[in-house]
Amino acid sequence: MPDLPSPSPETIRRARLFWEQGGEDLKSARALLRRKAYMQSSFFSLQGAVNGLSALCHLQGHYRLPGGGPTQLLALLAGGAPELARDAGPLGTLDQVTEHDPFAEPEPGDDLAAHCRACLDEAERLMKRLKAYLKANRKTYFAP
């Protein structure tokens, strides 16, 4: 890991809030999937991933985050944690969530359940990788 300045206690506190909210978002996504609220579940999966990535961005000193999706946030992290960006894998399914109109009727042949499950799986895989990174660097950041 390149030498990054140690985050302040306030930065760590705020990053922890983002991290905890990301976990809550994924819990909501799982519950919504069980209730077959597929579109809402997909958006909560996206939000959980974005919150998890935002926590690490803040810890690295990136406070003005890009407005794009999780792939852009992961690219931002690559400067300070190239192994994290490499190991996190592609996030294309989560990036596609915002392309769906939540108010439109589903297109014939759309498998919203499968898309929702893929979003949740991708977000959970990402959060698991982020958690491993935080645990490995718990002396500098915090242990989730």
C-alpha positions in Angstrom: 0.0 0.0 0.0 1.5 3.4 -0.9 2.2 5.8 1.9 -1.1 7.6 2.5 -1.5 10.1 5.3 -3.3 8.7 8.3 -6.9 9.8 8.4 -8.1 12.0 11.1 -10.4 10.7 13.9 -13.2 12.7 12.3 -12.6 11.1 8.9 -12.6 7.7 10.4 -15.9 8.4 12.2 -17.5 9.6 9.0 -16.1 6.6 7.0 -17.5 4.3 9.6 -20.9 5.8 9.2 -20.7 5.2 5.4 -19.6 1.7 6.1 -22.5 1.0 8.5 -25.0 2.5 6.2 -23.7 0.3 3.4 -24.4 -2.8 5.5 -27.9 -1.6 6.3 -28.6 -0.9 2.6 -27.6 -4.5 1.8 -29.9 -5.8 4.5 -32.7 -3.8 3.0 -31.8 -5.1 -0.4 -32.1 -8.7 0.8 -35.4 -8.1 2.5 -36.8 -6.4 -0.6 -35.7 -9.3 -2.8 -37.6 -11.7 -0.5 -40.7 -9.5 -0.9 -40.1 -9.5 -4.7 -39.6 -5.8 -4.8 -36.9 -6.3 -7.4 -36.3 -2.8 -8.6 -36.1 -1.3 -5.1 -33.8 -4.2 -4.1 -31.5 -3.4 -7.0 -31.3 0.3 -6.0 -30.5 -0.6 -2.4 -27.8 -3.0 -3.6 -26.3 -0.2 -5.6 -26.5 2.2 -2.7 -24.9 -0.3 -0.4 -21.9 -0.7 -2.7 -21.6 3.0 -3.2 -21.6 3.6 0.6 -19.0 0.9 1.1 -16.8 2.4 -1.6 -17.4 5.9 -0.3 -16.1 4.9 3.2 -12.8 3.8 1.7 -12.6 6.8 -0.6 -12.9 9.1 2.5 -10.2 7.1 4.3 -7.9 7.7 1.4 -8.6 11.4 1.5 -11.1 11.6 -1.4 -13.9 13.8 -0.1 -15.3 15.1 -3.5 -16.5 11.9 -5.1 -17.5 11.5 -8.7 -21.2 11.3 -9.6 -20.8 8.0 -11.5 -21.3 4.5 -10.4 -19.3 2.1 -8.3 -16.8 1.5 -11.1 -15.7 5.1 -11.0 -15.4 5.0 -7.2 -13.3 1.8 -7.5 -11.1 3.5 -10.1 -10.6 6.4 -7.6 -9.4 3.9 -5.0 -6.9 2.3 -7.4 -4.4 5.0 -6.8 -4.0 4.2 -3.1 -5.0 0.5 -3.1 -4.4 -1.1 -6.6 -4.8 -4.6 -5.1 -8.3 -3.7 -3.9 -9.3 -2.4 -7.3 -7.8 -5.4 -9.0 -9.4 -8.0 -6.6 -12.9 -6.4 -6.4 -13.7 -7.6 -9.9 -16.1 -6.0 -12.5 -19.1 -4.1 -11.2 -21.1 -3.8 -14.5 -24.4 -5.1 -13.1 -24.4 -2.5 -10.4 -23.5 0.2 -12.9 -26.5 -0.8 -15.0 -29.0 -0.2 -12.2 -29.5 3.5 -12.9 -30.3 2.7 -16.5 -33.6 1.1 -15.5 -36.6 3.4 -15.1 -38.2 2.5 -11.8 -41.6 3.8 -13.0 -41.7 2.0 -16.4 -43.4 -1.3 -16.9 -40.9 -4.2 -17.3 -40.1 -5.1 -20.9 -41.3 -8.5 -22.0 -38.5 -11.0 -21.4 -36.9 -8.9 -18.7 -35.9 -11.1 -15.8 -35.9 -8.6 -13.0 -35.5 -11.3 -10.4 -32.3 -12.5 -11.9 -31.0 -9.0 -12.4 -31.8 -8.1 -8.8 -30.1 -11.3 -7.5 -27.0 -10.5 -9.7 -26.9 -6.9 -8.2 -27.1 -8.2 -4.7 -24.5 -10.8 -5.3 -22.1 -8.3 -6.9 -22.7 -5.8 -4.0 -22.1 -8.5 -1.4 -18.9 -9.7 -3.1 -17.6 -6.1 -3.2 -18.4 -5.5 0.4 -16.7 -8.7 1.4 -13.6 -7.6 -0.4 -13.8 -4.1 1.1 -14.2 -5.6 4.5 -11.1 -7.8 4.0 -9.1 -4.7 3.0 -10.2 -2.8 6.1 -9.3 -5.8 8.3 -5.9 -6.0 6.7 -5.4 -2.3 7.3 -7.2 -2.0 10.7 -4.2 -0.3 12.4 -4.5 2.6 9.9 -8.3 2.7 9.5 -10.8 0.6 11.5 -11.9 -3.0 11.7 -15.4 -3.5 10.4 
